[in-house]
Amino acid sequence: MNPQPAPSKIHLSNTPDYREAYANSVQVRVSLWDFFLLFGTINQNAPDSVTIHNHQGIFLSPQQAKALANVLNQNVSQYEATFGEIRLEPKPPASSVQ
């Protein structure tokens, strides 16, 4: 029986240009070599006008994109188990028909 190697210690540090930002828009572009995630914020200025301000683009290898999808799926499942289903489309208000 082979002994299992000790798990590696992971040390996290932020680079000097590290930043955090809110995004309510994510666009995905795919090529043979990578995935490109473009993060931004959506502003609706008028009923018929939406503006998206993109603020960060991230390239991922296909392997990292799949790993990210797995991590997000696990976390969304845990979130929904704790707080309830996340609905993608808001329900229209119930109309009172008389």
Steps between C-alpha positions, in 0.01 A plus 500: 500500500645836394483785749301801385706817455420780741266759347671810371468818702333773298599859565280775357626850438364795304709675237533879526242546221242266661147640504145389563198617306130423471373351174143429394602423142729221381558435133685187386701459182650163410782406265690178441765607752316687774190647659472876540273633779406867472358650821302821521198678641165549329318831529151549361474870418156480341236230443651429155870574568758291686868589537766249602823640643767228472778527758699174498583224255648168611643225278472141627635176360228247412608294803470797736163594346371149574642510853332839554168361372527212750582732791214736409252210469600366843468844660167578333364164623617576856355852482161370382499230769550773760299793361261352241482485124664777298256613233646642181185675383293715734140392534250756372269636767175307541228682313164548659242397242145599587 
